[in-house]
């Protein structure tokens, strides 16, 4: 009967053997992906030819100066106002009903078309014309919407 194994010897690689193994693994990887590596090298060559790599290197060298300039620009009052306005508008848009917003934008487009047609006709609108159009259901609907919109706007401005 064989003697029992009492100790396991771990094979330790020397630095040279580890480097040789890594080189062999790299050779296998390179041969398996030759086409992709050639494309990458072509892209890098093109980027170098047009100066992109040189520009990127210069930017990396000046990264602290660029960061300081960018931070200085972002902290200017007009930029912070714009960011605050965008955040406020985004918050307001999340409270709106998407169907109503779509309907309102579509109506706005139709209104702009009708207004443009009127501008091209150069037709003058008189006082009696204004009274007559109040009976038009489309105009009555728009005026009612506008009046109630203004009422809501006024309530919101009161606070």
Chimera marker file (.cmm) of the C-alpha trace (Angstrom):
<marker_set name="trace">
<marker id="1" x="0.000" y="0.000" z="0.000" r="1" g="1" b="0" radius="0.5"/>
<marker id="2" x="1.202" y="3.540" z="-0.797" r="1" g="1" b="0" radius="0.5"/>
<marker id="3" x="2.165" y="5.989" z="1.882" r="1" g="1" b="0" radius="0.5"/>
<marker id="4" x="-0.409" y="8.691" z="2.612" r="1" g="1" b="0" radius="0.5"/>
<marker id="5" x="0.248" y="12.236" z="1.352" r="1" g="1" b="0" radius="0.5"/>
<marker id="6" x="1.069" y="14.356" z="4.336" r="1" g="1" b="0" radius="0.5"/>
<marker id="7" x="2.286" y="17.547" z="2.691" r="1" g="1" b="0" radius="0.5"/>
<marker id="8" x="1.288" y="19.379" z="-0.466" r="1" g="1" b="0" radius="0.5"/>
<marker id="9" x="4.080" y="21.215" z="-2.150" r="1" g="1" b="0" radius="0.5"/>
<marker id="10" x="3.026" y="24.353" z="-3.913" r="1" g="1" b="0" radius="0.5"/>
<marker id="11" x="4.942" y="24.962" z="-7.098" r="1" g="1" b="0" radius="0.5"/>
<marker id="12" x="6.338" y="28.465" z="-7.035" r="1" g="1" b="0" radius="0.5"/>
<marker id="13" x="7.204" y="30.131" z="-10.293" r="1" g="1" b="0" radius="0.5"/>
<marker id="14" x="10.236" y="32.292" z="-10.640" r="1" g="1" b="0" radius="0.5"/>
<marker id="15" x="9.869" y="35.793" z="-12.012" r="1" g="1" b="0" radius="0.5"/>
<marker id="16" x="11.288" y="34.659" z="-15.352" r="1" g="1" b="0" radius="0.5"/>
<marker id="17" x="8.828" y="31.778" z="-15.582" r="1" g="1" b="0" radius="0.5"/>
<marker id="18" x="5.915" y="34.100" z="-14.749" r="1" g="1" b="0" radius="0.5"/>
<marker id="19" x="7.029" y="36.576" z="-17.421" r="1" g="1" b="0" radius="0.5"/>
<marker id="20" x="7.410" y="33.758" z="-19.948" r="1" g="1" b="0" radius="0.5"/>
<marker id="21" x="3.904" y="32.494" z="-19.160" r="1" g="1" b="0" radius="0.5"/>
<marker id="22" x="2.469" y="36.020" z="-19.546" r="1" g="1" b="0" radius="0.5"/>
<marker id="23" x="4.254" y="36.397" z="-22.899" r="1" g="1" b="0" radius="0.5"/>
<marker id="24" x="2.819" y="33.094" z="-24.106" r="1" g="1" b="0" radius="0.5"/>
<marker id="25" x="-0.687" y="34.152" z="-23.016" r="1" g="1" b="0" radius="0.5"/>
<marker id="26" x="-0.231" y="37.487" z="-24.820" r="1" g="1" b="0" radius="0.5"/>
<marker id="27" x="0.932" y="35.739" z="-28.016" r="1" g="1" b="0" radius="0.5"/>
<marker id="28" x="-2.168" y="33.547" z="-27.971" r="1" g="1" b="0" radius="0.5"/>
<marker id="29" x="-4.396" y="36.579" z="-27.403" r="1" g="1" b="0" radius="0.5"/>
<marker id="30" x="-2.708" y="38.544" z="-30.205" r="1" g="1" b="0" radius="0.5"/>
<marker id="31" x="-3.044" y="35.742" z="-32.738" r="1" g="1" b="0" radius="0.5"/>
<marker id="32" x="-6.691" y="35.129" z="-31.782" r="1" g="1" b="0" radius="0.5"/>
<marker id="33" x="-7.600" y="38.824" z="-32.227" r="1" g="1" b="0" radius="0.5"/>
<marker id="34" x="-5.281" y="39.854" z="-35.029" r="1" g="1" b="0" radius="0.5"/>
<marker id="35" x="-7.959" y="41.573" z="-37.121" r="1" g="1" b="0" radius="0.5"/>
<marker id="36" x="-9.307" y="43.631" z="-34.213" r="1" g="1" b="0" radius="0.5"/>
<marker id="37" x="-5.818" y="44.669" z="-33.133" r="1" g="1" b="0" radius="0.5"/>
<marker id="38" x="-4.961" y="45.761" z="-36.672" r="1" g="1" b="0" radius="0.5"/>
<marker id="39" x="-8.115" y="47.924" z="-36.771" r="1" g="1" b="0" radius="0.5"/>
<marker id="40" x="-7.253" y="49.480" z="-33.403" r="1" g="1" b="0" radius="0.5"/>
<marker id="41" x="-3.748" y="50.284" z="-34.604" r="1" g="1" b="0" radius="0.5"/>
<marker id="42" x="-5.161" y="51.811" z="-37.810" r="1" g="1" b="0" radius="0.5"/>
<marker id="43" x="-7.520" y="54.006" z="-35.759" r="1" g="1" b="0" radius="0.5"/>
<marker id="44" x="-4.721" y="55.110" z="-33.459" r="1" g="1" b="0" radius="0.5"/>
<marker id="45" x="-2.561" y="55.888" z="-36.501" r="1" g="1" b="0" radius="0.5"/>
<marker id="46" x="-5.314" y="58.043" z="-38.018" r="1" g="1" b="0" radius="0.5"/>
<marker id="47" x="-5.855" y="59.852" z="-34.709" r="1" g="1" b="0" radius="0.5"/>
<marker id="48" x="-2.134" y="60.529" z="-34.520" r="1" g="1" b="0" radius="0.5"/>
<marker id="49" x="-2.032" y="61.792" z="-38.113" r="1" g="1" b="0" radius="0.5"/>
<marker id="50" x="-4.757" y="64.381" z="-37.519" r="1" g="1" b="0" radius="0.5"/>
<marker id="51" x="-3.249" y="65.511" z="-34.223" r="1" g="1" b="0" radius="0.5"/>
<marker id="52" x="-5.882" y="64.200" z="-31.813" r="1" g="1" b="0" radius="0.5"/>
<marker id="53" x="-3.389" y="62.227" z="-29.746" r="1" g="1" b="0" radius="0.5"/>
<marker id="54" x="-1.111" y="65.249" z="-29.420" r="1" g="1" b="0" radius="0.5"/>
<marker id="55" x="-4.059" y="67.424" z="-28.344" r="1" g="1" b="0" radius="0.5"/>
<marker id="56" x="-5.203" y="64.808" z="-25.828" r="1" g="1" b="0" radius="0.5"/>
<marker id="57" x="-1.695" y="64.574" z="-24.431" r="1" g="1" b="0" radius="0.5"/>
<marker id="58" x="-1.482" y="68.361" z="-24.093" r="1" g="1" b="0" radius="0.5"/>
<marker id="59" x="-4.842" y="68.377" z="-22.306" r="1" g="1" b="0" radius="0.5"/>
<marker id="60" x="-3.635" y="65.716" z="-19.900" r="1" g="1" b="0" radius="0.5"/>
<marker id="61" x="-0.511" y="67.748" z="-19.188" r="1" g="1" b="0" radius="0.5"/>
<marker id="62" x="-2.620" y="70.847" z="-18.480" r="1" g="1" b="0" radius="0.5"/>
<marker id="63" x="-5.460" y="69.062" z="-16.648" r="1" g="1" b="0" radius="0.5"/>
<marker id="64" x="-5.207" y="71.202" z="-13.522" r="1" g="1" b="0" radius="0.5"/>
<marker id="65" x="-5.321" y="74.460" z="-15.486" r="1" g="1" b="0" radius="0.5"/>
<marker id="66" x="-8.247" y="73.197" z="-17.589" r="1" g="1" b="0" radius="0.5"/>
<marker id="67" x="-10.156" y="72.077" z="-14.479" r="1" g="1" b="0" radius="0.5"/>
<marker id="68" x="-9.584" y="75.476" z="-12.866" r="1" g="1" b="0" radius="0.5"/>
<marker id="69" x="-10.869" y="77.310" z="-15.964" r="1" g="1" b="0" radius="0.5"/>
<marker id="70" x="-13.891" y="75.011" z="-16.311" r="1" g="1" b="0" radius="0.5"/>
<marker id="71" x="-14.765" y="75.377" z="-12.644" r="1" g="1" b="0" radius="0.5"/>
<marker id="72" x="-14.434" y="79.147" z="-12.928" r="1" g="1" b="0" radius="0.5"/>
<marker id="73" x="-16.807" y="79.183" z="-15.910" r="1" g="1" b="0" radius="0.5"/>
<marker id="74" x="-19.379" y="76.913" z="-14.267" r="1" g="1" b="0" radius="0.5"/>
<marker id="75" x="-19.510" y="79.003" z="-11.091" r="1" g="1" b="0" radius="0.5"/>
<marker id="76" x="-20.307" y="82.236" z="-12.974" r="1" g="1" b="0" radius="0.5"/>
<marker id="77" x="-23.713" y="83.686" z="-12.084" r="1" g="1" b="0" radius="0.5"/>
<marker id="78" x="-25.296" y="83.287" z="-15.552" r="1" g="1" b="0" radius="0.5"/>
<marker id="79" x="-24.350" y="79.599" z="-15.619" r="1" g="1" b="0" radius="0.5"/>
<marker id="80" x="-25.622" y="78.920" z="-12.097" r="1" g="1" b="0" radius="0.5"/>
<marker id="81" x="-28.842" y="80.774" z="-12.983" r="1" g="1" b="0" radius="0.5"/>
<marker id="82" x="-29.228" y="78.607" z="-16.075" r="1" g="1" b="0" radius="0.5"/>
<marker id="83" x="-28.673" y="75.417" z="-14.066" r="1" g="1" b="0" radius="0.5"/>
<marker id="84" x="-31.189" y="76.533" z="-11.427" r="1" g="1" b="0" radius="0.5"/>
<marker id="85" x="-33.725" y="77.435" z="-14.140" r="1" g="1" b="0" radius="0.5"/>
<marker id="86" x="-33.256" y="74.066" z="-15.844" r="1" g="1" b="0" radius="0.5"/>
<marker id="87" x="-33.753" y="72.273" z="-12.536" r="1" g="1" b="0" radius="0.5"/>
<marker id="88" x="-36.891" y="74.317" z="-11.830" r="1" g="1" b="0" radius="0.5"/>
<marker id="89" x="-38.263" y="73.664" z="-15.317" r="1" g="1" b="0" radius="0.5"/>
<marker id="90" x="-37.521" y="69.957" z="-15.009" r="1" g="1" b="0" radius="0.5"/>
<marker id="91" x="-39.342" y="69.882" z="-11.676" r="1" g="1" b="0" radius="0.5"/>
<marker id="92" x="-42.328" y="71.670" z="-13.184" r="1" g="1" b="0" radius="0.5"/>
<marker id="93" x="-42.415" y="69.330" z="-16.186" r="1" g="1" b="0" radius="0.5"/>
<marker id="94" x="-42.551" y="66.283" z="-13.914" r="1" g="1" b="0" radius="0.5"/>
<marker id="95" x="-45.777" y="67.662" z="-12.391" r="1" g="1" b="0" radius="0.5"/>
<marker id="96" x="-47.507" y="68.098" z="-15.780" r="1" g="1" b="0" radius="0.5"/>
<marker id="97" x="-49.751" y="65.501" z="-17.366" r="1" g="1" b="0" radius="0.5"/>
<marker id="98" x="-47.906" y="64.261" z="-20.499" r="1" g="1" b="0" radius="0.5"/>
<marker id="99" x="-51.143" y="63.886" z="-22.490" r="1" g="1" b="0" radius="0.5"/>
<marker id="100" x="-52.190" y="67.453" z="-21.702" r="1" g="1" b="0" radius="0.5"/>
<marker id="101" x="-48.729" y="68.757" z="-22.604" r="1" g="1" b="0" radius="0.5"/>
<marker id="102" x="-48.833" y="66.912" z="-25.945" r="1" g="1" b="0" radius="0.5"/>
<marker id="103" x="-52.311" y="68.267" z="-26.659" r="1" g="1" b="0" radius="0.5"/>
<marker id="104" x="-51.228" y="71.811" z="-25.715" r="1" g="1" b="0" radius="0.5"/>
<marker id="105" x="-48.154" y="71.693" z="-27.967" r="1" g="1" b="0" radius="0.5"/>
<marker id="106" x="-50.244" y="70.343" z="-30.854" r="1" g="1" b="0" radius="0.5"/>
<marker id="107" x="-52.802" y="73.099" z="-30.305" r="1" g="1" b="0" radius="0.5"/>
<marker id="108" x="-50.031" y="75.684" z="-30.198" r="1" g="1" b="0" radius="0.5"/>
<marker id="109" x="-48.777" y="74.463" z="-33.565" r="1" g="1" b="0" radius="0.5"/>
<marker id="110" x="-52.243" y="74.703" z="-35.092" r="1" g="1" b="0" radius="0.5"/>
<marker id="111" x="-52.658" y="78.179" z="-33.587" r="1" g="1" b="0" radius="0.5"/>
<marker id="112" x="-49.369" y="79.321" z="-35.081" r="1" g="1" b="0" radius="0.5"/>
<marker id="113" x="-50.475" y="78.036" z="-38.500" r="1" g="1" b="0" radius="0.5"/>
<marker id="114" x="-53.791" y="79.886" z="-38.280" r="1" g="1" b="0" radius="0.5"/>
<marker id="115" x="-52.069" y="83.061" z="-37.091" r="1" g="1" b="0" radius="0.5"/>
<marker id="116" x="-49.593" y="82.850" z="-39.940" r="1" g="1" b="0" radius="0.5"/>
<marker id="117" x="-52.422" y="82.530" z="-42.464" r="1" g="1" b="0" radius="0.5"/>
<marker id="118" x="-54.087" y="85.616" z="-41.013" r="1" g="1" b="0" radius="0.5"/>
<marker id="119" x="-50.842" y="87.615" z="-41.241" r="1" g="1" b="0" radius="0.5"/>
<marker id="120" x="-50.572" y="86.743" z="-44.926" r="1" g="1" b="0" radius="0.5"/>
<marker id="121" x="-54.137" y="87.904" z="-45.651" r="1" g="1" b="0" radius="0.5"/>
<marker id="122" x="-53.620" y="91.417" z="-44.175" r="1" g="1" b="0" radius="0.5"/>
<marker id="123" x="-57.320" y="91.426" z="-43.268" r="1" g="1" b="0" radius="0.5"/>
<marker id="124" x="-58.322" y="93.996" z="-40.652" r="1" g="1" b="0" radius="0.5"/>
<marker id="125" x="-60.405" y="92.824" z="-37.671" r="1" g="1" b="0" radius="0.5"/>
<marker id="126" x="-63.089" y="95.204" z="-36.463" r="1" g="1" b="0" radius="0.5"/>
<marker id="127" x="-64.979" y="95.470" z="-33.183" r="1" g="1" b="0" radius="0.5"/>
<marker id="128" x="-68.017" y="93.632" z="-34.516" r="1" g="1" b="0" radius="0.5"/>
<marker id="129" x="-65.749" y="90.859" z="-35.842" r="1" g="1" b="0" radius="0.5"/>
<marker id="130" x="-64.491" y="90.336" z="-32.286" r="1" g="1" b="0" radius="0.5"/>
<marker id="131" x="-68.032" y="90.051" z="-30.951" r="1" g="1" b="0" radius="0.5"/>
<marker id="132" x="-69.028" y="87.593" z="-33.705" r="1" g="1" b="0" radius="0.5"/>
<marker id="133" x="-66.039" y="85.280" z="-33.156" r="1" g="1" b="0" radius="0.5"/>
<marker id="134" x="-66.976" y="84.819" z="-29.491" r="1" g="1" b="0" radius="0.5"/>
<marker id="135" x="-69.737" y="82.515" z="-30.780" r="1" g="1" b="0" radius="0.5"/>
<marker id="136" x="-67.132" y="80.339" z="-32.530" r="1" g="1" b="0" radius="0.5"/>
<marker id="137" x="-66.660" y="77.270" z="-30.266" r="1" g="1" b="0" radius="0.5"/>
<marker id="138" x="-62.910" y="77.034" z="-30.989" r="1" g="1" b="0" radius="0.5"/>
<marker id="139" x="-62.283" y="80.660" z="-30.069" r="1" g="1" b="0" radius="0.5"/>
<marker id="140" x="-64.588" y="80.425" z="-27.047" r="1" g="1" b="0" radius="0.5"/>
<marker id="141" x="-62.680" y="77.338" z="-25.869" r="1" g="1" b="0" radius="0.5"/>
<marker id="142" x="-59.317" y="79.121" z="-26.284" r="1" g="1" b="0" radius="0.5"/>
<marker id="143" x="-60.507" y="82.267" z="-24.487" r="1" g="1" b="0" radius="0.5"/>
<marker id="144" x="-61.956" y="80.176" z="-21.653" r="1" g="1" b="0" radius="0.5"/>
<marker id="145" x="-58.692" y="78.277" z="-21.367" r="1" g="1" b="0" radius="0.5"/>
<marker id="146" x="-56.746" y="81.554" z="-21.349" r="1" g="1" b="0" radius="0.5"/>
<marker id="147" x="-58.945" y="83.135" z="-18.686" r="1" g="1" b="0" radius="0.5"/>
<marker id="148" x="-58.700" y="80.118" z="-16.393" r="1" g="1" b="0" radius="0.5"/>
<marker id="149" x="-54.988" y="79.830" z="-17.091" r="1" g="1" b="0" radius="0.5"/>
<marker id="150" x="-54.550" y="83.451" z="-16.015" r="1" g="1" b="0" radius="0.5"/>
<marker id="151" x="-56.638" y="82.797" z="-12.880" r="1" g="1" b="0" radius="0.5"/>
<marker id="152" x="-54.415" y="79.853" z="-11.922" r="1" g="1" b="0" radius="0.5"/>
<marker id="153" x="-51.299" y="81.869" z="-12.696" r="1" g="1" b="0" radius="0.5"/>
<marker id="154" x="-52.549" y="84.663" z="-10.458" r="1" g="1" b="0" radius="0.5"/>
<marker id="155" x="-53.221" y="82.210" z="-7.619" r="1" g="1" b="0" radius="0.5"/>
<marker id="156" x="-49.722" y="80.841" z="-7.974" r="1" g="1" b="0" radius="0.5"/>
<marker id="157" x="-48.183" y="84.325" z="-7.938" r="1" g="1" b="0" radius="0.5"/>
<marker id="158" x="-50.074" y="85.263" z="-4.768" r="1" g="1" b="0" radius="0.5"/>
<marker id="159" x="-47.980" y="82.970" z="-2.534" r="1" g="1" b="0" radius="0.5"/>
<link id1="1" id2="2" r="1" g="1" b="0" radius="0.2"/>
<link id1="2" id2="3" r="1" g="1" b="0" radius="0.2"/>
<link id1="3" id2="4" r="1" g="1" b="0" radius="0.2"/>
<link id1="4" id2="5" r="1" g="1" b="0" radius="0.2"/>
<link id1="5" id2="6" r="1" g="1" b="0" radius="0.2"/>
<link id1="6" id2="7" r="1" g="1" b="0" radius="0.2"/>
<link id1="7" id2="8" r="1" g="1" b="0" radius="0.2"/>
<link id1="8" id2="9" r="1" g="1" b="0" radius="0.2"/>
<link id1="9" id2="10" r="1" g="1" b="0" radius="0.2"/>
<link id1="10" id2="11" r="1" g="1" b="0" radius="0.2"/>
<link id1="11" id2="12" r="1" g="1" b="0" radius="0.2"/>
<link id1="12" id2="13" r="1" g="1" b="0" radius="0.2"/>
<link id1="13" id2="14" r="1" g="1" b="0" radius="0.2"/>
<link id1="14" id2="15" r="1" g="1" b="0" radius="0.2"/>
<link id1="15" id2="16" r="1" g="1" b="0" radius="0.2"/>
<link id1="16" id2="17" r="1" g="1" b="0" radius="0.2"/>
<link id1="17" id2="18" r="1" g="1" b="0" radius="0.2"/>
<link id1="18" id2="19" r="1" g="1" b="0" radius="0.2"/>
<link id1="19" id2="20" r="1" g="1" b="0" radius="0.2"/>
<link id1="20" id2="21" r="1" g="1" b="0" radius="0.2"/>
<link id1="21" id2="22" r="1" g="1" b="0" radius="0.2"/>
<link id1="22" id2="23" r="1" g="1" b="0" radius="0.2"/>
<link id1="23" id2="24" r="1" g="1" b="0" radius="0.2"/>
<link id1="24" id2="25" r="1" g="1" b="0" radius="0.2"/>
<link id1="25" id2="26" r="1" g="1" b="0" radius="0.2"/>
<link id1="26" id2="27" r="1" g="1" b="0" radius="0.2"/>
<link id1="27" id2="28" r="1" g="1" b="0" radius="0.2"/>
<link id1="28" id2="29" r="1" g="1" b="0" radius="0.2"/>
<link id1="29" id2="30" r="1" g="1" b="0" radius="0.2"/>
<link id1="30" id2="31" r="1" g="1" b="0" radius="0.2"/>
<link id1="31" id2="32" r="1" g="1" b="0" radius="0.2"/>
<link id1="32" id2="33" r="1" g="1" b="0" radius="0.2"/>
<link id1="33" id2="34" r="1" g="1" b="0" radius="0.2"/>
<link id1="34" id2="35" r="1" g="1" b="0" radius="0.2"/>
<link id1="35" id2="36" r="1" g="1" b="0" radius="0.2"/>
<link id1="36" id2="37" r="1" g="1" b="0" radius="0.2"/>
<link id1="37" id2="38" r="1" g="1" b="0" radius="0.2"/>
<link id1="38" id2="39" r="1" g="1" b="0" radius="0.2"/>
<link id1="39" id2="40" r="1" g="1" b="0" radius="0.2"/>
<link id1="40" id2="41" r="1" g="1" b="0" radius="0.2"/>
<link id1="41" id2="42" r="1" g="1" b="0" radius="0.2"/>
<link id1="42" id2="43" r="1" g="1" b="0" radius="0.2"/>
<link id1="43" id2="44" r="1" g="1" b="0" radius="0.2"/>
<link id1="44" id2="45" r="1" g="1" b="0" radius="0.2"/>
<link id1="45" id2="46" r="1" g="1" b="0" radius="0.2"/>
<link id1="46" id2="47" r="1" g="1" b="0" radius="0.2"/>
<link id1="47" id2="48" r="1" g="1" b="0" radius="0.2"/>
<link id1="48" id2="49" r="1" g="1" b="0" radius="0.2"/>
<link id1="49" id2="50" r="1" g="1" b="0" radius="0.2"/>
<link id1="50" id2="51" r="1" g="1" b="0" radius="0.2"/>
<link id1="51" id2="52" r="1" g="1" b="0" radius="0.2"/>
<link id1="52" id2="53" r="1" g="1" b="0" radius="0.2"/>
<link id1="53" id2="54" r="1" g="1" b="0" radius="0.2"/>
<link id1="54" id2="55" r="1" g="1" b="0" radius="0.2"/>
<link id1="55" id2="56" r="1" g="1" b="0" radius="0.2"/>
<link id1="56" id2="57" r="1" g="1" b="0" radius="0.2"/>
<link id1="57" id2="58" r="1" g="1" b="0" radius="0.2"/>
<link id1="58" id2="59" r="1" g="1" b="0" radius="0.2"/>
<link id1="59" id2="60" r="1" g="1" b="0" radius="0.2"/>
<link id1="60" id2="61" r="1" g="1" b="0" radius="0.2"/>
<link id1="61" id2="62" r="1" g="1" b="0" radius="0.2"/>
<link id1="62" id2="63" r="1" g="1" b="0" radius="0.2"/>
<link id1="63" id2="64" r="1" g="1" b="0" radius="0.2"/>
<link id1="64" id2="65" r="1" g="1" b="0" radius="0.2"/>
<link id1="65" id2="66" r="1" g="1" b="0" radius="0.2"/>
<link id1="66" id2="67" r="1" g="1" b="0" radius="0.2"/>
<link id1="67" id2="68" r="1" g="1" b="0" radius="0.2"/>
<link id1="68" id2="69" r="1" g="1" b="0" radius="0.2"/>
<link id1="69" id2="70" r="1" g="1" b="0" radius="0.2"/>
<link id1="70" id2="71" r="1" g="1" b="0" radius="0.2"/>
<link id1="71" id2="72" r="1" g="1" b="0" radius="0.2"/>
<link id1="72" id2="73" r="1" g="1" b="0" radius="0.2"/>
<link id1="73" id2="74" r="1" g="1" b="0" radius="0.2"/>
<link id1="74" id2="75" r="1" g="1" b="0" radius="0.2"/>
<link id1="75" id2="76" r="1" g="1" b="0" radius="0.2"/>
<link id1="76" id2="77" r="1" g="1" b="0" radius="0.2"/>
<link id1="77" id2="78" r="1" g="1" b="0" radius="0.2"/>
<link id1="78" id2="79" r="1" g="1" b="0" radius="0.2"/>
<link id1="79" id2="80" r="1" g="1" b="0" radius="0.2"/>
<link id1="80" id2="81" r="1" g="1" b="0" radius="0.2"/>
<link id1="81" id2="82" r="1" g="1" b="0" radius="0.2"/>
<link id1="82" id2="83" r="1" g="1" b="0" radius="0.2"/>
<link id1="83" id2="84" r="1" g="1" b="0" radius="0.2"/>
<link id1="84" id2="85" r="1" g="1" b="0" radius="0.2"/>
<link id1="85" id2="86" r="1" g="1" b="0" radius="0.2"/>
<link id1="86" id2="87" r="1" g="1" b="0" radius="0.2"/>
<link id1="87" id2="88" r="1" g="1" b="0" radius="0.2"/>
<link id1="88" id2="89" r="1" g="1" b="0" radius="0.2"/>
<link id1="89" id2="90" r="1" g="1" b="0" radius="0.2"/>
<link id1="90" id2="91" r="1" g="1" b="0" radius="0.2"/>
<link id1="91" id2="92" r="1" g="1" b="0" radius="0.2"/>
<link id1="92" id2="93" r="1" g="1" b="0" radius="0.2"/>
<link id1="93" id2="94" r="1" g="1" b="0" radius="0.2"/>
<link id1="94" id2="95" r="1" g="1" b="0" radius="0.2"/>
<link id1="95" id2="96" r="1" g="1" b="0" radius="0.2"/>
<link id1="96" id2="97" r="1" g="1" b="0" radius="0.2"/>
<link id1="97" id2="98" r="1" g="1" b="0" radius="0.2"/>
<link id1="98" id2="99" r="1" g="1" b="0" radius="0.2"/>
<link id1="99" id2="100" r="1" g="1" b="0" radius="0.2"/>
<link id1="100" id2="101" r="1" g="1" b="0" radius="0.2"/>
<link id1="101" id2="102" r="1" g="1" b="0" radius="0.2"/>
<link id1="102" id2="103" r="1" g="1" b="0" radius="0.2"/>
<link id1="103" id2="104" r="1" g="1" b="0" radius="0.2"/>
<link id1="104" id2="105" r="1" g="1" b="0" radius="0.2"/>
<link id1="105" id2="106" r="1" g="1" b="0" radius="0.2"/>
<link id1="106" id2="107" r="1" g="1" b="0" radius="0.2"/>
<link id1="107" id2="108" r="1" g="1" b="0" radius="0.2"/>
<link id1="108" id2="109" r="1" g="1" b="0" radius="0.2"/>
<link id1="109" id2="110" r="1" g="1" b="0" radius="0.2"/>
<link id1="110" id2="111" r="1" g="1" b="0" radius="0.2"/>
<link id1="111" id2="112" r="1" g="1" b="0" radius="0.2"/>
<link id1="112" id2="113" r="1" g="1" b="0" radius="0.2"/>
<link id1="113" id2="114" r="1" g="1" b="0" radius="0.2"/>
<link id1="114" id2="115" r="1" g="1" b="0" radius="0.2"/>
<link id1="115" id2="116" r="1" g="1" b="0" radius="0.2"/>
<link id1="116" id2="117" r="1" g="1" b="0" radius="0.2"/>
<link id1="117" id2="118" r="1" g="1" b="0" radius="0.2"/>
<link id1="118" id2="119" r="1" g="1" b="0" radius="0.2"/>
<link id1="119" id2="120" r="1" g="1" b="0" radius="0.2"/>
<link id1="120" id2="121" r="1" g="1" b="0" radius="0.2"/>
<link id1="121" id2="122" r="1" g="1" b="0" radius="0.2"/>
<link id1="122" id2="123" r="1" g="1" b="0" radius="0.2"/>
<link id1="123" id2="124" r="1" g="1" b="0" radius="0.2"/>
<link id1="124" id2="125" r="1" g="1" b="0" radius="0.2"/>
<link id1="125" id2="126" r="1" g="1" b="0" radius="0.2"/>
<link id1="126" id2="127" r="1" g="1" b="0" radius="0.2"/>
<link id1="127" id2="128" r="1" g="1" b="0" radius="0.2"/>
<link id1="128" id2="129" r="1" g="1" b="0" radius="0.2"/>
<link id1="129" id2="130" r="1" g="1" b="0" radius="0.2"/>
<link id1="130" id2="131" r="1" g="1" b="0" radius="0.2"/>
<link id1="131" id2="132" r="1" g="1" b="0" radius="0.2"/>
<link id1="132" id2="133" r="1" g="1" b="0" radius="0.2"/>
<link id1="133" id2="134" r="1" g="1" b="0" radius="0.2"/>
<link id1="134" id2="135" r="1" g="1" b="0" radius="0.2"/>
<link id1="135" id2="136" r="1" g="1" b="0" radius="0.2"/>
<link id1="136" id2="137" r="1" g="1" b="0" radius="0.2"/>
<link id1="137" id2="138" r="1" g="1" b="0" radius="0.2"/>
<link id1="138" id2="139" r="1" g="1" b="0" radius="0.2"/>
<link id1="139" id2="140" r="1" g="1" b="0" radius="0.2"/>
<link id1="140" id2="141" r="1" g="1" b="0" radius="0.2"/>
<link id1="141" id2="142" r="1" g="1" b="0" radius="0.2"/>
<link id1="142" id2="143" r="1" g="1" b="0" radius="0.2"/>
<link id1="143" id2="144" r="1" g="1" b="0" radius="0.2"/>
<link id1="144" id2="145" r="1" g="1" b="0" radius="0.2"/>
<link id1="145" id2="146" r="1" g="1" b="0" radius="0.2"/>
<link id1="146" id2="147" r="1" g="1" b="0" radius="0.2"/>
<link id1="147" id2="148" r="1" g="1" b="0" radius="0.2"/>
<link id1="148" id2="149" r="1" g="1" b="0" radius="0.2"/>
<link id1="149" id2="150" r="1" g="1" b="0" radius="0.2"/>
<link id1="150" id2="151" r="1" g="1" b="0" radius="0.2"/>
<link id1="151" id2="152" r="1" g="1" b="0" radius="0.2"/>
<link id1="152" id2="153" r="1" g="1" b="0" radius="0.2"/>
<link id1="153" id2="154" r="1" g="1" b="0" radius="0.2"/>
<link id1="154" id2="155" r="1" g="1" b="0" radius="0.2"/>
<link id1="155" id2="156" r="1" g="1" b="0" radius="0.2"/>
<link id1="156" id2="157" r="1" g="1" b="0" radius="0.2"/>
<link id1="157" id2="158" r="1" g="1" b="0" radius="0.2"/>
<link id1="158" id2="159" r="1" g="1" b="0" radius="0.2"/>
</marker_set>
